[in-house]
Amino acid sequence: MELYTGRPGDAEGRLPRELRTYDFLDELGIEYLRTDHEAAKTMEACNEIDAVLGVVMCKNLFLCNRQKTQFYLLLMPGDKKFKTRELSSQIGSARLSFAEPEDMLRYLDIEPGAVSVMGLMNDKSGSVQLLIDEDVLKDEYLGCHPCVCTSSLKMKTADVTGRFLPATGHEYKTVHLVGED
């Protein structure tokens, strides 16, 4: 794996959703580093990507309430354990579960394995509430996918919260997850 500055020079073999991500970031003047890789199916592969980028990738979970009337994108450190009860009490939504792949595609134009904050640029109706664990906000950089699982990006957390999110019309709620038994 190599580390590149900015978008790929050649669009061949790239999905439109990935190219739209680069277009959006470039329009906003957000700088990012990128690496291309196979879909990471093991923690070892994830660790290798993290090492190339010099950042720990966020764990991104797409959740919904039981009635499927509220959808949430949760960004949390990859080393924290997710506890539904812990999050539910903070957002006032009981019975959280993982949303269906069809909902990911409908709201974020993302498929399983590629869930990312970048997908919020596709949520024009504002149907998805962004939740960010406080520890993610403490890091200077954030690692995420550009709406595909075969590339990863590194960008300043402040650019994501201060420039990217306002451009998508989304705000975020800070949550505190302990993630311990």
N, C-alpha and C positions, 0 to 999 in steps of 0.2 A: 504494500500500500504506500502510496505517496501522498504528500500534503500539497494541496494547490490553493492559490489565492483566487477566490471568486469562482464564477461559473465555468463549466466545461467549454473548451474551445470548439468542440464539435457536438452537435445536437443529435447525431445519429445514434439510435438505440435508446434514447431517453424518452420517457413518458411525458406527455403534455403537462401533467400535474407537476412534475419535477421542474420543467422549464418555466412554468408559471411562477413557481416559488422563486427561482433565480431572478426572473423579471421583476417581481414585486420587491424583493430585497434591493435590487439594483436601482429601481425607481426611487426607493426611500434613501438611497445612499448608505445603506448598512453594509459594512465590511464583514466578510466571513471567510473562514478557511474551510476547505472541503477535502474529503477523501472518498474514493470509490472503493467498494468492496463487495464481496458476496454477502447475501443475506446472513446475518449473524444468528446462528441457531444454538450456540453454546455460550456459556459465560466466558470461556477462554477467548472465543472470537470477539466478544464484546470488549474484553479487556485489551485485546490487541488494537481495536479501533480507538479506544480511549487513549492508549499510549501514543498512537500516531497523532491524534488531535491535541493531546496534552490536557484533556478535560474528562470528567466523568459524565457519561451520557445520562440524561434524565430518564427516569422511569415515567412513561406516559400512559395513563389509564383512562379509557373512555367508558364512562359510567352512566347509568340512568336509574331513575326511581322505578318502582314496580309497575306503575301505570304507564311508563314510557312517555311521560309528559314533561320531564325535566332531564336534560342531558348535561353532563359535566366532563370536562377534561382536567385530569389531575396530573400535575407535574410534581414529582418527588424524587429525592435522591435514590439512585439505583440500589444502594445498600440498605435501605429501610424496608421493613416488612409492612405490607399494606393490611390494615385492620379496618374493615367496613364500619364497625361500631364506632371506632375512634373518629372517623370522618363524618359519619351520619349525624352525630350529636352537634358538630360544629356548624353544619349547614342546614340543620333542621329538616333533613330528608331521611326518613326511615326506609329500610329495605332497599339499599343500594345494591346494584349488581352490574356486571359488565354488560355494556350495550352490545347489540347484535352487529355483525359485520355490515349488514345492509344499512344500519343507521350511521355507521362510520362513513360509508360511501356517500350516503345522502347528505349528511351535514358537513363533513370535513373533506370529502373527496379523497379519502385515504382507505387503504386496505389493512387488515390485521398485519402486525409486524412493522408497520410504518407510521403508527400514531405519533403525532408531533404537534407542537404548538403552531407550527407553520400551517397546519390545516385550517386554522381559524380564519385565514384569508379567504377561504371558500364558504364560510358560514355567513352568508350575506344577510340572513334573517335574524342573526343574533340568538339562535336557539341554544347555543352551547355556552355554559358558564365555566369560565376558567378558574381553577383552584390551584394555587401554588404553595407548596410547603415552604415555610420560612427559611429552611436551610438552603434551598435552591436559590433564593434571593440573596443569600449571603455570598455566594460565589461570584467572582468577577466575570466568568464565562459560563456559557450554557452550551451543551451539546445536544443536537437534535437531528432528525431526518428531514430532508427537503420533500416530504410527502411520498417518498419511496424508501424502501429498506435496503437499497444497494448503494446509498451514499449517506454520508453524515457531515454535519456542519458544526463549526465552532464560531460563536459570535458573542459579543459582550451582552451580558444579562441586561444591562441598562439600555442597550439598543432594542432588545426585545420588549421590555416593559415600557420604555419611554417613547419609542418610535414605531415599532412594528404593531403592537397592540392598538394604540390609538388609530393607526391607519386602517385597521380592520374593524374598528368600532367596538372593540371588546375591552372590558376592564377585567381585573382579576381580584379574587378574594384570597388573602393570605390565610393559610391554615397551619396548625401545629400538629405534626404527626410524630409520635414517639416511636412507633413501630416495633415495640418490644413485647415479649410475652408477659 
